[in-house]
Amino acid sequence: MANTAQARKRARQAEKRRQHNNSLRSGFRTSIKKVIKAVAAGEKKTASEAYSNAVPMIDAMVNKNIIHRNKAARHKSRLNRLVKAMG
């Protein structure tokens, strides 16, 4: 447990940041799942729209240092390949 006032404050800040980052990461995963679900259902238009919504979300996660840029590139590439393979 934190002993000094400074350490207690840093612990509070770290917990708040952890919860915020978890929320962002959850939204990131949801956006990816929406694309995959639309592809599995065979709905090309919906999948394309979901992909268009997912890309800025993925890029935002990189800018906020939630995920690494290579991971973002990998996700965008794989999702794009899934959508393009539909039609």
C-alpha positions in Angstrom: 0.0 0.0 0.0 1.2 3.5 -0.7 2.7 5.3 2.2 3.1 8.9 1.1 0.5 11.3 -0.2 2.3 11.4 -3.6 2.2 7.6 -3.8 -1.5 7.5 -2.9 -2.3 10.1 -5.6 -0.3 8.1 -8.2 -2.1 5.0 -7.2 -5.5 6.8 -7.7 -4.4 8.2 -11.1 -3.1 4.8 -12.2 -6.4 3.1 -11.4 -8.4 5.8 -13.2 -6.2 5.5 -16.2 -6.4 1.7 -16.2 -10.2 1.8 -16.2 -10.2 4.4 -19.0 -7.8 2.3 -21.1 -9.9 -0.8 -20.5 -13.0 1.0 -21.8 -11.1 2.1 -24.9 -9.7 -1.3 -25.5 -13.2 -2.8 -25.1 -14.6 -0.5 -27.8 -11.7 -1.4 -30.1 -12.4 -5.1 -29.7 -16.2 -4.5 -30.3 -15.5 -2.6 -33.5 -13.4 -5.6 -34.8 -16.1 -8.1 -33.8 -18.8 -6.1 -35.7 -16.8 -6.5 -38.9 -16.2 -10.2 -38.4 -19.9 -10.8 -37.5 -21.0 -9.0 -40.7 -18.6 -11.0 -42.8 -19.8 -14.2 -41.2 -23.4 -13.2 -42.0 -22.5 -12.5 -45.6 -23.6 -8.9 -45.5 -21.1 -7.1 -47.6 -22.5 -3.6 -47.2 -22.7 -3.9 -43.5 -19.2 -5.4 -43.3 -17.9 -2.5 -45.4 -19.5 0.1 -43.2 -18.3 -1.7 -40.0 -14.8 -1.7 -41.5 -15.0 2.0 -42.3 -16.0 2.6 -38.7 -13.3 0.3 -37.2 -10.3 1.8 -39.0 -10.4 5.3 -37.3 -11.1 3.5 -34.0 -8.0 1.3 -34.5 -5.9 4.3 -35.4 -7.1 6.2 -32.3 -5.9 3.3 -30.1 -2.4 3.7 -31.6 -2.4 7.4 -31.1 -3.4 6.9 -27.4 -0.7 4.2 -27.0 -3.3 1.5 -26.1 -2.0 -0.9 -28.8 1.2 -1.0 -30.9 1.1 0.3 -34.4 2.1 -3.1 -35.8 -0.9 -4.7 -34.1 -3.2 -2.0 -35.6 -1.8 -2.6 -39.0 -2.2 -6.3 -38.7 -5.9 -6.0 -37.6 -6.7 -3.5 -40.4 -5.0 -5.7 -43.0 -6.8 -8.9 -41.9 -10.2 -7.2 -41.7 -9.8 -5.6 -45.1 -8.9 -8.9 -46.6 -12.0 -10.5 -45.1 -14.3 -7.7 -46.5 -12.7 -7.8 -49.9 -12.9 -11.5 -50.1 -16.7 -11.3 -49.9 -17.4 -10.0 -53.4 
